[in-house]
């Protein structure tokens, strides 16, 4: 008698909980600025809820679609082609905040770099599976595996970096590196790639004034408290003001035009201020549970495609969360990496919900846990 296919309930529940927390905190962090700028305190909340509905609809669709149907070359290369076209198209559109990152669709906006993460994950999962021995050349074959795999990844990374969006470009490269490592990449190649990446990242930072200023303000935010160190200092004030239990929902003071990007990249600061240490720990526990259940589903997938796909998706969500939290707490230089499910932003939210739908489908086919 065939086993009934059921998605991982804990992973599903954590995802919904994060979406609910995100909607509540987006409203809390944005109500004042939305009223000031748009005359409607619910402006950002309503848009966030729209993306949540669209994302959850897509998540349910993919959760009930066998992920193995997505390994077909026409699906993989269609996704890659659309992503590359969109990444190139942004350079011919109007700049937003001195960057080419968005494609505007009326009142909504699409960030192709978010789709690029998913395209890279699906491409590598498919490509590394077909290169698996004994039928394939193996992951450590330079000519037939590494060069084609990394060539595609580096092309996408270069386009994202040119927008410019160095943080997302590094995130894409990190996801690819984790997937290659799980597939069996030799430490020789890992160390070589790391050694080659260090000077490239250094040049990318040192040659761009605003990136260099961000790094300098990270090491010494107090040296420019009204300039480049302002955002980090205000974030740390918000985190410290929350204490153990927080000042209460909707009661944050730092969000009142002190903390820039309070409802987007620095929303965790508002969570810490309003919900305190307890709220921060609860959020960390939810992301830890997502990572645990995601890796369990991946490692128990019945095939290499599902295993690598699950690893890539879990790395994307948990990795972004760790980077965002590190930036907010002053453990990393400031970068525009949103907190998955929580930060305001349709492209990021839609992307992680669609990816989670695939991960939930993989969990249906995993062994009993």
C-alpha positions as CSV (number, residue, x, y, z in Angstrom):
1,X,0.0,0.0,0.0
2,X,1.6,3.3,-1.1
3,X,2.5,5.8,1.7
4,X,0.4,8.9,1.9
5,X,2.4,11.9,0.9
6,X,2.3,14.6,3.7
7,X,4.5,17.7,3.8
8,X,6.6,18.4,6.8
9,X,4.1,20.0,9.2
10,X,6.7,21.7,11.3
11,X,8.3,23.4,8.3
12,X,4.8,24.4,7.0
13,X,3.8,25.8,10.4
14,X,7.1,27.7,10.9
15,X,6.6,29.3,7.4
16,X,3.1,30.5,8.2
17,X,4.2,31.8,11.6
18,X,7.0,33.8,10.1
19,X,4.6,35.3,7.5
20,X,2.2,36.3,10.3
21,X,5.0,37.9,12.4
22,X,6.3,39.6,9.3
23,X,2.9,41.2,8.5
24,X,2.4,42.4,12.0
25,X,5.9,43.8,12.3
26,X,5.8,45.5,8.9
27,X,2.6,47.3,10.0
28,X,4.2,48.2,13.4
29,X,7.4,49.5,11.8
30,X,5.9,51.3,8.8
31,X,2.5,52.8,10.0
32,X,4.0,56.2,10.9
33,X,6.1,56.6,7.8
34,X,3.3,55.3,5.6
35,X,0.9,57.9,7.1
36,X,3.5,60.6,6.6
37,X,4.4,59.7,3.0
38,X,1.1,58.3,1.6
39,X,-1.6,59.5,4.0
40,X,-2.5,55.9,4.8
41,X,-1.0,54.0,7.8
42,X,-1.9,50.7,6.1
43,X,-0.1,51.4,2.8
44,X,2.8,49.0,3.3
45,X,0.8,46.4,5.3
46,X,-1.8,46.0,2.4
47,X,1.0,45.6,-0.2
48,X,2.7,43.0,2.1
49,X,-0.5,41.1,2.6
50,X,-1.0,41.0,-1.2
51,X,2.4,39.5,-1.7
52,X,1.8,37.0,1.1
53,X,-1.5,35.9,-0.5
54,X,0.2,35.5,-3.9
55,X,3.2,33.8,-2.4
56,X,1.2,31.3,-0.3
57,X,-0.9,30.5,-3.3
58,X,2.3,29.8,-5.3
59,X,3.6,27.8,-2.3
60,X,0.6,25.6,-2.2
61,X,0.7,25.0,-6.0
62,X,4.4,24.0,-5.8
63,X,3.9,22.0,-2.6
64,X,1.4,19.8,-4.6
65,X,3.6,19.6,-7.8
66,X,6.1,16.8,-7.9
67,X,9.5,18.6,-7.7
68,X,10.9,16.0,-10.2
69,X,8.9,17.6,-12.9
70,X,11.1,20.7,-12.5
71,X,14.2,18.8,-13.4
72,X,13.4,18.9,-17.1
73,X,15.9,20.8,-19.3
74,X,13.2,23.0,-20.8
75,X,12.1,24.2,-17.4
76,X,15.7,24.8,-16.2
77,X,16.8,26.7,-19.3
78,X,13.6,28.6,-19.6
79,X,14.1,29.8,-16.0
80,X,17.7,30.7,-16.7
81,X,16.9,32.5,-19.9
82,X,14.1,34.6,-18.3
83,X,16.4,35.5,-15.4
84,X,19.2,36.6,-17.7
85,X,16.8,38.7,-19.9
86,X,15.4,40.4,-16.8
87,X,18.9,41.0,-15.3
88,X,20.0,42.7,-18.5
89,X,16.7,44.6,-19.0
90,X,17.1,46.5,-15.7
91,X,20.0,48.4,-17.2
92,X,17.8,49.9,-19.8
93,X,15.2,51.1,-17.3
94,X,15.1,54.1,-14.9
95,X,17.4,54.0,-12.0
96,X,16.0,53.7,-8.5
97,X,18.1,54.9,-5.6
98,X,21.1,55.2,-8.0
99,X,20.8,51.4,-8.8
100,X,19.4,49.3,-11.6
101,X,17.7,46.6,-9.5
102,X,14.0,46.9,-10.2
103,X,11.4,46.3,-13.0
104,X,8.3,48.3,-12.2
105,X,4.9,46.8,-12.9
106,X,2.5,49.6,-12.2
107,X,2.4,50.0,-8.4
108,X,4.4,46.8,-7.9
109,X,8.1,46.1,-8.5
110,X,10.0,43.0,-9.4
111,X,13.7,42.5,-8.4
112,X,15.2,40.1,-10.9
113,X,18.1,39.3,-8.5
114,X,15.7,37.4,-6.3
115,X,14.7,35.2,-9.2
116,X,18.4,34.7,-9.9
117,X,18.9,32.9,-6.6
118,X,16.2,30.4,-7.5
119,X,17.5,30.0,-11.1
120,X,21.0,29.2,-9.8
121,X,19.7,26.7,-7.3
122,X,17.6,24.8,-9.9
123,X,20.3,24.9,-12.5
124,X,23.0,23.6,-10.2
125,X,20.8,20.9,-8.7
126,X,19.9,19.6,-12.2
127,X,23.4,20.0,-13.7
128,X,25.3,18.4,-10.8
129,X,22.9,15.5,-10.8
130,X,23.5,14.6,-14.5
131,X,27.3,14.9,-13.9
132,X,27.2,12.5,-11.0
133,X,29.2,9.2,-11.5
134,X,29.1,6.6,-12.9
135,X,27.2,8.2,-15.9
136,X,28.6,11.6,-15.4
137,X,32.1,13.1,-15.1
138,X,31.8,13.9,-11.4
139,X,31.7,17.2,-9.6
140,X,35.6,17.6,-9.6
141,X,36.0,17.3,-13.3
142,X,37.2,20.8,-14.3
143,X,36.3,20.8,-18.0
144,X,33.0,19.0,-18.0
145,X,31.5,20.0,-14.7
146,X,33.1,22.9,-12.8
147,X,33.7,25.3,-15.8
148,X,30.1,25.0,-17.2
149,X,28.6,25.2,-13.7
150,X,30.7,28.1,-12.4
151,X,30.5,29.9,-15.8
152,X,26.8,30.2,-15.6
153,X,26.9,31.2,-11.9
154,X,29.6,33.8,-12.4
155,X,27.7,35.4,-15.3
156,X,24.6,35.9,-13.1
157,X,26.8,37.0,-10.2
158,X,28.5,39.6,-12.5
159,X,25.2,41.0,-13.7
160,X,23.8,41.3,-10.2
161,X,27.1,42.9,-9.0
162,X,26.9,45.4,-11.8
163,X,23.4,46.7,-10.7
164,X,25.2,47.2,-8.2
165,X,24.2,44.7,-5.5
166,X,27.3,43.2,-4.1
167,X,25.5,41.6,-1.1
168,X,23.1,39.6,-3.3
169,X,25.9,38.7,-5.7
170,X,27.9,37.3,-2.8
171,X,24.8,35.5,-1.5
172,X,24.3,33.8,-4.8
173,X,27.9,32.7,-5.0
174,X,27.7,31.4,-1.4
175,X,24.6,29.3,-2.2
176,X,26.4,27.8,-5.2
177,X,29.5,27.1,-3.1
178,X,27.4,25.2,-0.5
179,X,25.7,23.1,-3.2
180,X,29.0,22.2,-4.8
181,X,30.5,21.3,-1.5
182,X,27.5,19.0,-0.7
183,X,27.9,17.5,-4.1
184,X,31.4,16.5,-3.2
185,X,33.6,19.3,-4.4
186,X,37.3,18.8,-3.4
187,X,38.8,21.0,-0.8
188,X,41.5,21.9,-3.3
189,X,39.0,23.7,-5.4
190,X,37.3,25.3,-2.4
191,X,40.6,26.8,-1.1
192,X,41.6,27.9,-4.5
193,X,38.3,29.7,-5.1
194,X,38.4,31.3,-1.7
195,X,41.9,32.6,-2.3
196,X,40.8,34.0,-5.7
197,X,37.7,35.6,-4.2
198,X,39.4,37.5,-1.4
199,X,41.2,40.0,-3.7
200,X,38.2,40.4,-6.0
201,X,35.9,41.3,-3.0
202,X,38.6,43.6,-1.7
203,X,38.9,45.5,-5.0
204,X,35.1,45.7,-5.3
205,X,34.9,47.3,-1.9
206,X,38.0,49.5,-2.0
207,X,37.2,50.8,-5.5
208,X,33.7,52.0,-4.5
209,X,33.6,54.9,-2.0
210,X,30.2,54.0,-0.4
211,X,31.2,50.4,0.1
212,X,34.5,51.4,1.7
213,X,32.7,53.9,3.9
214,X,30.3,51.2,5.1
215,X,33.2,48.9,6.1
216,X,34.9,51.8,7.9
217,X,31.7,52.7,9.7
218,X,31.3,49.1,10.7
219,X,34.6,49.1,12.5
220,X,34.1,52.5,14.0
221,X,30.4,53.7,13.8
222,X,31.0,56.3,16.4
223,X,33.5,58.2,14.3
224,X,30.7,59.4,12.0
225,X,27.5,59.2,14.1
226,X,25.5,61.5,11.9
227,X,26.8,60.0,8.7
228,X,27.7,56.5,7.6
229,X,27.6,55.2,11.2
230,X,24.1,56.6,11.9
231,X,22.1,53.6,10.8
232,X,24.1,51.0,12.8
233,X,24.1,53.2,15.9
234,X,20.3,53.7,15.7
235,X,19.9,49.9,15.2
236,X,22.0,49.1,18.3
237,X,20.0,51.7,20.3
238,X,16.8,50.0,19.3
239,X,18.1,46.5,20.1
240,X,19.4,47.7,23.5
241,X,16.2,49.6,24.3
242,X,14.0,46.5,24.2
243,X,15.6,44.8,27.3
244,X,14.2,41.4,28.2
245,X,10.5,41.8,27.4
246,X,10.5,44.8,25.1
247,X,8.6,48.1,25.2
248,X,5.5,46.7,23.7
249,X,4.0,46.2,20.2
250,X,3.7,49.5,18.2
251,X,5.7,51.3,21.0
252,X,9.1,51.5,19.3
253,X,10.7,54.9,19.4
254,X,13.5,54.3,17.0
255,X,11.1,53.6,14.1
256,X,9.8,57.2,14.5
257,X,12.1,58.5,11.7
258,X,15.3,57.7,13.6
259,X,16.1,54.3,12.2
260,X,16.3,54.2,8.4
261,X,14.8,51.2,6.6
262,X,12.9,50.2,9.8
263,X,10.3,48.1,7.9
264,X,12.7,46.6,5.4
265,X,16.4,45.6,6.1
266,X,16.4,46.7,9.8
267,X,13.0,45.3,10.9
268,X,14.7,43.0,13.4
269,X,15.8,46.1,15.3
270,X,12.2,47.0,15.8
271,X,11.3,43.5,16.8
272,X,14.1,43.6,19.4
273,X,12.9,46.9,20.7
274,X,9.2,46.0,20.9
275,X,9.4,42.3,21.8
276,X,12.7,42.4,23.6
277,X,15.1,39.4,24.1
278,X,12.1,37.0,24.3
279,X,10.8,38.0,20.9
280,X,14.3,37.9,19.3
281,X,14.8,34.4,20.7
282,X,11.4,33.2,19.4
283,X,12.3,34.5,15.9
284,X,15.7,32.9,16.0
285,X,14.1,29.6,17.1
286,X,11.7,29.8,14.1
287,X,14.5,30.2,11.6
288,X,16.5,27.5,13.4
289,X,13.5,25.1,13.0
290,X,13.2,26.1,9.3
291,X,16.9,25.3,8.8
292,X,16.6,22.0,10.7
293,X,13.5,20.7,8.9
294,X,14.8,22.0,5.5
295,X,18.1,20.1,5.9
296,X,16.3,17.0,7.1
297,X,14.0,17.0,4.0
298,X,17.0,17.6,1.8
299,X,19.2,14.9,3.2
300,X,16.3,12.3,3.1
301,X,15.3,13.2,-0.5
302,X,15.1,10.1,-2.7
303,X,17.4,11.5,-5.4
304,X,20.4,13.8,-5.9
305,X,18.3,16.5,-7.6
306,X,16.0,16.8,-4.5
307,X,18.9,16.7,-2.1
308,X,20.8,19.5,-3.8
309,X,17.6,21.5,-4.4
310,X,16.6,21.2,-0.7
311,X,20.1,22.2,0.4
312,X,20.2,25.2,-1.9
313,X,16.7,26.5,-0.8
314,X,17.5,26.0,2.9
315,X,20.9,27.7,2.5
316,X,19.2,30.6,0.8
317,X,16.6,31.3,3.5
318,X,18.8,30.6,6.5
319,X,21.9,32.2,5.1
320,X,20.0,35.4,4.3
321,X,18.5,35.4,7.8
322,X,21.9,35.1,9.4
323,X,23.4,37.9,7.3
324,X,20.5,40.2,8.0
325,X,20.6,39.5,11.8
326,X,24.4,40.0,11.8
327,X,24.1,43.4,10.0
328,X,21.4,44.6,12.5
329,X,23.5,43.5,15.5
330,X,26.7,45.1,14.1
331,X,28.5,41.8,13.4
332,X,28.8,42.5,9.7
333,X,29.0,45.7,7.5
334,X,25.7,47.1,6.4
335,X,24.2,45.3,3.4
336,X,20.8,45.4,1.8
337,X,19.9,41.8,2.5
338,X,16.2,41.5,3.7
339,X,15.1,39.2,6.5
340,X,13.2,36.4,4.8
341,X,9.4,36.3,5.4
342,X,9.7,39.3,7.8
343,X,11.1,42.4,5.9
344,X,8.8,44.4,3.7
345,X,9.4,43.6,0.0
346,X,7.4,41.6,-2.5
347,X,10.1,40.1,-4.7
348,X,12.0,38.6,-1.7
349,X,8.8,37.4,0.0
350,X,7.4,35.8,-3.2
351,X,10.8,34.1,-3.9
352,X,11.2,32.5,-0.5
353,X,7.5,31.3,-0.4
354,X,7.8,29.7,-3.8
355,X,11.1,28.1,-2.8
356,X,9.5,26.8,0.4
357,X,6.7,25.3,-1.6
358,X,9.3,23.2,-3.5
359,X,11.0,22.3,-0.2
360,X,7.7,21.2,1.3
361,X,7.1,19.0,-1.8
362,X,10.6,17.5,-1.3
363,X,9.7,16.7,2.3
364,X,6.7,14.8,1.1
365,X,8.9,12.3,-0.7
366,X,11.5,12.1,2.1
367,X,11.8,9.0,4.4
368,X,9.9,8.9,7.6
369,X,11.5,11.1,10.2
